[in-house]
């Protein structure tokens, strides 16, 4: 599929890179929601640019050593960071980003999975979602933005906060879908792009629009980037129409040109 999506817009992205330039290692620190898309698109970027993408995964925020802000604070090198918008704003305030380098990349919705082979419930409306959760033996959600929304807001919106106290559990550090796949939970919630790559589950669908929560992913070049031009070219490529076909295939939504994130899109 990747060989078929190269368009003129992608060619323009790489026109700024000299064909005579030496290959560069472009280091990207990235949080989970956009990681699947970057892994699929990196080979195309590398083929066209001659550069190599080095992927360093980590949460957008938090106290763990792997969190991107903590990595940068202790001096780890990166050319590009891709993470949720609010955390990226904080890095900009701390002057860890190149001014004006931010590129909006994708909107990531929350979805639900059940174990493979299990009946697929109806969650097309808030009412049917409510019934599904009340009938579920157990419910899992992540320890990131989507999980906090599910536990702190979604259950209250559906009027089932009390009932969920005894059956809903947070899953830390491990993909929610993997815990559903092994039978530990009957249903699981996380960002769609983090659910789809996991085997052993059936993707039920996104949350209904009136109870959905969107996380905006964006990228920027770091203030101390060793390869600023290559990093900016990579971000431009990821935002191009050609690359966005792959981004949407991983479960995210394209960000319209010139669109900025709303406050509810940037919290993690």
N, C-alpha and C positions, 0 to 999 in steps of 0.2 A: 504493500500500500504506500509506503514511504516514497518509493521510486516514482509513483504516479502523481504525487501531489506537488512536485516542484513547479512553480509558476513564475511568471516574470517578476512578481513582487519579491519572491525569494532571491531571484538573481540580483535584483537591485540591492538587497541587503548585503550581499557578499561583494558587490562591485567596489566597495570602499576598501576591501582587503587586497593588498598588493599580491599578485601572483608570485612574486619573487620573495615574499617575506618568509622567514623561517616559521615552521609550525610552532604553535604556542599551546601550552596547557592552560585552559581557561577553567579556573576552579569556581564551582558554583555551590554555595551553601543553600540548601533547599529543605522546606518543611513538607510533610507527607502528602498533602492534597494535590500538589502539582507534580510530584515526583514521577508518577507513571507516565505522564505526558512528556516530561523531559527525557526519560529513558528511551521512549520511542522515537523522539525527534533528534536526539544527539547524533546518531549515525549519519543522518542526512546533513546536519550542520558540519560534522567532521569531514564528510566526503566533499562538500562544496568549498569549505574554507581551508582545509588542510590542517586545522587546529584540532586539539583533543579536549573533550569535556571531562573534567574531573568532578564527580558528584560527591558532595559531603552532606549527608542527611542530618537533620536535627529539628527539634521543635522550634516554632516561631518565638516562643517565650518560655519562661519557667526557670526553676532553680537547678535543673539537671546540668551537668557539665556539657552535655551535647547540645543544649539550646543555642541557637545561632547567636543571640546577643552575647552570651557568655563566652562562646568561642572567639568572637571578635574582641571582646574585652581583654582576653588573656593573650592576644596577639596572633591568633591563628590567621593565616593568609587566605583571602578569597577575592576573586575578581567581581563576582556577581552574587547577590543574595536574592532568593525568591521565597516569599513568605506572605503571611496574611497582612492586610493593609495597615492595621493599627500598630502592629509590631514594627513594620517598616517605617511608619511615621516616627516612632520612638528612636529608631536608629538615625533618622534624619535630624532629629532634635539634638542628638548626641554628636552630630557632625561626623558620622561614620560612613556617610554616603556622598557620592558626587552630586552636587546640586544640579537639578534638572534632568537627572538620568532615569528617574522612575518611569516605568512602563506598566500600564494595566494589562494583565494577562488573561484572567478568567474569573468567572463567578462559580463557586462550588456549592451545590445544594446538598441537603441531607437526604439519605435514602434508607431503605429497610431491606434486610435479607432474612430468609428462613433456611433451615437445613435443606440440602438437596433431597428431593423426594417427598418432602413434606407438602401438605396442601398449601396453595398460594392464596393468602387472604386478600380481601378487597380493602385497599386503603385510599381509594380515589377521592373520598370526602372526609371531612373531619369526623363525621358521625361513624362511618365505617372503620376509620382508623381507631376511634375510641373503642368500638366493639371488639376489634381485633386485639387490642392491648388488654382489655378486661378478660378476654377469653384465653390469652396466652399463659402458658405455664410459667414462663420467666422472660425477662427482658434485659438486654444488655445495651450499654451505650459507652462511648469513648470518654477518655479523660481530657479531651481537648475542647475546642469551641463548640462542636456539634453536641457533645455530651453534656456540656454545661447548659446549653439551650434546652435539650431534651429534659434534663432533670429539673431545671429551675423554672422553665417557662412552658414547654410543650404540655407536660402533664397537667399543669394548672389551667392552661387554655382549654384542655379537653375535659376538665372537671374530674380528673381521676388521680389527683396527687396523692390522696390518702391510700387508695388501693395499690398504687405503685410502690409505696414504701416497703412492702414486704416481698415484692417480686422483681423489682428493677435493681440492677447492679452496675457499677462502673467497672470498666475493663481498663486497666492501666498498662501502658507500654506495648501491649499486644493488640494486633488488629482485631477489631470486634468480630469480623466475619469468621476468623479462624476459630474463635471460641464457639460460635454458632455451628460451624461445620463439625466440630467434634462432639456436638450434642449437649454442651454445657448449658446453652440458652436456646429458647424456642424462637426468639426474634432478636434482631440486632440493628442498632442505628449507628451510622457514621456518615461522613461525607461520601457521596457516591463514588468518587474517584478512588477512594480507599477500600470500598467494598468490592468493586468489579474484578480486581485482579485475583481475588482469593478463591481457590477451588473449594468444592464441597458445599456450596450454598446456592440458593436461587435468589436472584435480585427481584424483589417484589415491585419496587418503584420508588419514585421521589415522594416526599411528603406533599400533601395537598397544598396548593398555593397559599391559602389563607392561614396556614399554620407552618409554612416553610421558613427556613432561616438560611440566608445566603452568606457565604464567606468569600470575600474578594481576595484574590491572589494577585500580587504585583511583584515586579523585580526592579532592582537598581544596581548600578555599579558602585562598588565600595570606594571610600575615600583613598584607600591605600592600594588600589588595584594595580597589579603588575602589568595587566594587559587591558587597559581601559577601552581601546577601540574595538578589540575583539569581543569584550564583554558587552558593550553597547550593541554591536552587530548581532550577537546572539539573542539579546532581548528583542531587538527589532524583528528578527526572524521568528521568534516564538509568538509574537503578536501579529504576524503576517497572515493574510487569508489562507495561504497554503498550509501553514503549520496549524492554524486553528481548526482545520478539518480533523487533525489527529487529536487535538486538545478536546474537542467535543466528543470524540469517540471514547475518551477515557471517563466520560461522565460529567464533564464540566460544561458551562455555558460560555459562549463567546461574549466578550465585552465590546459593546458598540464603540466605534472610534470616537475619541474625545470624551467618553463617559468617565466620570469620577465616582468613586465609591460613596454610597450613602453611609451614615454613621452605623447602621445596623449590619453593614456588610464587612466591617473591619474589626470586629471584636474577637479576640481569642484569649 
